[in-house]
Amino acid sequence: DKRTIEKFEKEASEMGKGSFKYAWVLDKLKSERERGITIDIALWKFETAKYYITIIDAPGHRDFIKNMITGTSQADVAVLVIASPTGEFEAGIAKSGQTREHALLAYTLGVRQMIVAINKMDEKSVNWSQARYDEIVKETSSFVKKIGYNPEKINFVPISGWAGDNMLEKSPNLGWYKGVTLLEALDAVTE
C-alpha cells in the first residue's frame, strides 16, 4: 500500500539508499538494507485473476548462492530479471555472469517454465529502446536454448521495476511493444 512504500522511501533515504524503497518490500533484514542486496529468501503472496501466487525473492549475490538454490528449488516458474543498461546486461550474460548462472541453476533444479523480465528500460542509456530490447532477447534466447529452455515459450517482458512500467498495465513508454505485461505473463503460465 502507499503508506508502506512511503515509510520504506523515508527509511531508505535516511540510510542514503533512496532508490531501494521498492526492494525493501521484500528485503527485511537490517544487513540486506544496509548492503543493498538480498541475502535470504523472502516470500510475498498475491492473487491474480487466474492464480494464487507466491513470489520467492531469491538472492542474486554470489555470496548467498545457497539461499538462491533453496528459493529456486521450490519454484514452479522462474522470473529471470535482467538489467538492460549497457554493461550490466553484458556482465550478467558473460561466461561467468549471474544471469547465466541463475538460468542454468533454475533449469538444473527442475524449473521448466521461465519468464524473462528485462528491467531498467527507463535507464538513460536504454531510454525504452526497442533495439536494446531486441538485442537482449536475441542473446538471452540463444543462451537459454543451449541449457534446455524453448525460447519460443518464454515471455520476454520489458519493464521498469522502479517506475512500475509494464508490470501491471501496458506502458505508454513502450508503444512498439505488443506483448504482455509481467502480470499477464504470470497468468499465462501453464500448471
C-alpha positions as CSV (number, residue, x, y, z in Angstrom):
1,D,0.0,0.0,0.0
2,K,1.0,3.6,-0.5
3,R,1.7,4.3,3.2
4,T,4.1,1.4,3.5
5,I,6.0,2.5,0.4
6,E,6.3,6.0,1.8
7,K,7.6,4.6,5.0
8,F,10.2,2.5,3.1
9,E,11.1,5.5,1.0
10,K,11.7,7.6,4.1
11,E,13.8,4.9,5.8
12,A,15.8,4.2,2.6
13,S,16.5,8.0,2.1
14,E,17.7,8.2,5.7
15,M,20.2,5.5,5.0
16,G,21.3,7.1,1.7
17,K,19.6,4.4,-0.3
18,G,16.5,6.2,-1.6
19,S,16.4,4.1,-4.8
20,F,15.9,0.9,-2.8
21,K,12.4,1.7,-1.5
22,Y,10.7,-1.0,-3.5
23,A,13.4,-3.6,-2.8
24,W,12.6,-3.1,0.9
25,V,9.2,-4.6,0.4
26,L,10.9,-8.0,0.4
27,D,14.4,-7.2,1.9
28,K,13.5,-7.2,5.6
29,L,16.9,-7.9,7.3
30,K,18.9,-4.9,8.5
31,S,22.0,-6.3,6.8
32,E,20.1,-6.5,3.5
33,R,19.0,-2.9,3.7
34,E,22.5,-1.7,4.7
35,R,24.3,-3.6,2.0
36,G,21.6,-3.1,-0.7
37,I,21.4,-6.8,-1.6
38,T,19.1,-9.7,-0.9
39,I,20.6,-12.2,1.5
40,D,17.8,-14.5,2.5
41,I,14.8,-15.7,0.6
42,A,11.6,-13.7,1.1
43,L,8.1,-14.6,0.3
44,W,5.3,-12.3,-1.0
45,K,1.8,-13.7,-1.8
46,F,-0.8,-12.2,-4.0
47,E,-3.7,-13.3,-6.2
48,T,-4.3,-12.7,-9.9
49,A,-7.4,-13.4,-11.9
50,K,-6.1,-16.9,-12.5
51,Y,-3.6,-17.9,-9.8
52,Y,-2.7,-17.6,-6.2
53,I,1.0,-16.6,-6.5
54,T,3.9,-16.7,-4.0
55,I,6.9,-14.8,-5.1
56,I,10.1,-16.2,-3.8
57,D,12.7,-13.4,-3.9
58,A,16.0,-15.3,-4.0
59,P,19.3,-13.6,-3.6
60,G,21.3,-12.9,-6.7
61,H,24.6,-12.1,-5.0
62,R,27.2,-14.9,-5.3
63,D,27.9,-15.0,-1.6
64,F,24.4,-16.2,-1.0
65,I,24.0,-18.8,-3.7
66,K,22.9,-21.5,-1.2
67,N,19.9,-19.3,-0.3
68,M,19.2,-18.7,-4.0
69,I,19.2,-22.5,-4.6
70,T,16.8,-23.0,-1.6
71,G,14.3,-20.5,-3.1
72,T,14.6,-21.7,-6.7
73,S,14.2,-25.3,-5.8
74,Q,10.6,-24.5,-4.6
75,A,9.6,-22.6,-7.7
76,D,7.2,-23.6,-10.5
77,V,8.3,-20.7,-12.7
78,A,11.5,-18.7,-12.8
79,V,11.2,-15.0,-13.4
80,L,14.7,-14.2,-14.6
81,V,15.2,-10.4,-14.1
82,I,17.8,-9.0,-16.4
83,A,19.2,-5.5,-16.2
84,S,19.1,-3.8,-19.6
85,P,21.6,-0.9,-19.2
86,T,24.9,-1.1,-21.2
87,G,27.5,-3.0,-19.2
88,E,25.0,-4.5,-16.7
89,F,23.4,-6.9,-19.2
90,E,26.8,-7.8,-20.7
91,A,28.2,-8.6,-17.2
92,G,25.3,-10.9,-16.4
93,I,25.3,-12.8,-19.7
94,A,29.1,-13.2,-19.8
95,K,30.6,-16.7,-19.4
96,S,30.8,-16.3,-15.6
97,G,27.8,-13.9,-15.3
98,Q,25.0,-14.3,-12.8
99,T,22.2,-14.3,-15.5
100,R,23.7,-17.4,-17.0
101,E,24.3,-19.0,-13.6
102,H,20.7,-18.3,-12.4
103,A,19.1,-19.6,-15.6
104,L,21.3,-22.8,-15.5
105,L,20.5,-23.3,-11.8
106,A,16.8,-22.9,-12.4
107,Y,16.8,-25.5,-15.2
108,T,19.0,-27.9,-13.2
109,L,16.6,-27.6,-10.3
110,G,13.7,-28.6,-12.5
111,V,12.1,-25.3,-13.1
112,R,11.0,-25.7,-16.7
113,Q,8.9,-22.5,-17.2
114,M,10.6,-19.2,-17.4
115,I,9.6,-15.5,-17.9
116,V,12.3,-13.0,-18.6
117,A,11.8,-9.5,-17.2
118,I,14.0,-7.1,-19.0
119,N,14.3,-4.4,-16.3
120,K,15.6,-0.8,-16.1
121,M,14.2,0.0,-19.6
122,D,13.8,3.6,-18.2
123,E,17.5,4.0,-17.6
124,K,19.1,6.8,-19.5
125,S,21.4,4.6,-21.7
126,V,18.4,2.4,-22.7
127,N,15.6,5.0,-22.9
128,W,12.9,2.4,-23.7
129,S,14.9,1.3,-26.8
130,Q,13.4,-1.4,-28.9
131,A,16.8,-2.1,-30.4
132,R,18.3,-2.8,-26.9
133,Y,15.3,-5.0,-26.0
134,D,15.7,-7.0,-29.3
135,E,19.4,-7.4,-28.7
136,I,18.8,-8.7,-25.1
137,V,16.0,-11.1,-26.3
138,K,18.3,-12.5,-29.1
139,E,21.3,-13.1,-26.9
140,T,19.3,-14.4,-23.9
141,S,17.2,-16.7,-26.2
142,S,20.4,-18.2,-27.7
143,F,21.8,-19.0,-24.2
144,V,18.6,-20.4,-22.6
145,K,18.1,-22.6,-25.6
146,K,21.5,-24.2,-25.1
147,I,20.6,-25.1,-21.5
148,G,17.3,-26.7,-22.4
149,Y,14.6,-24.0,-22.4
150,N,12.5,-23.3,-25.5
151,P,12.8,-19.5,-26.1
152,E,9.6,-19.5,-28.1
153,K,7.7,-20.5,-25.0
154,I,9.3,-17.7,-22.9
155,N,7.7,-14.3,-22.5
156,F,10.3,-11.6,-22.7
157,V,8.8,-8.6,-20.9
158,P,10.4,-5.1,-20.9
159,I,9.8,-3.4,-17.6
160,S,10.8,-0.6,-15.3
161,G,10.6,-2.0,-11.8
162,W,11.4,1.5,-10.4
163,A,8.6,3.2,-12.3
164,G,6.2,0.2,-12.4
165,D,6.0,0.4,-16.2
166,N,4.6,-2.7,-17.9
167,M,4.3,-4.6,-14.7
168,L,0.6,-4.5,-14.1
169,E,-0.6,-2.3,-17.1
170,K,0.8,-1.6,-20.5
171,S,3.3,1.2,-20.5
172,P,2.8,4.3,-22.6
173,N,6.7,4.4,-22.9
174,L,6.7,1.1,-24.8
175,G,4.5,1.9,-27.8
176,W,6.5,-0.5,-30.0
177,Y,6.0,-3.5,-27.6
178,K,2.9,-5.6,-28.5
179,G,3.5,-8.4,-25.9
180,V,2.1,-9.0,-22.4
181,T,2.7,-7.2,-19.1
182,L,4.6,-9.0,-16.3
183,L,1.3,-9.8,-14.6
184,E,-0.2,-11.2,-17.8
185,A,2.9,-13.3,-18.3
186,L,2.4,-14.8,-14.8
187,D,-1.2,-15.5,-15.7
188,A,-0.1,-17.2,-19.0
189,V,1.9,-19.8,-17.1
190,T,0.5,-23.4,-17.5
191,E,0.1,-25.5,-14.5
